[in-house]
């Protein structure tokens, strides 16, 4: 993908709903939109690294998987531990 705004807009339009559904199946909290937003923020910052064509969605899935892993780690850290 080139670094143009139009290319990113096209990426977002074509893949936002699919990524949203992917995240929603894996995260049962109100943080779904935040995770999806983070995925596309990363895609924007790394727009010159996003592959062209059919590989775009795979790249977004991989990014979403890593953002979800970070979210799960964060949630575990914030979860209160039972008193010993």
PyMOL commands that set and color helices and strands:
alter all, ss='L'
color gray80, all
select helices_A, chain A and resi 5-26+32-45+55-78
alter helices_A, ss='H'
color red, helices_A
deselect
rebuild
show_as cartoon
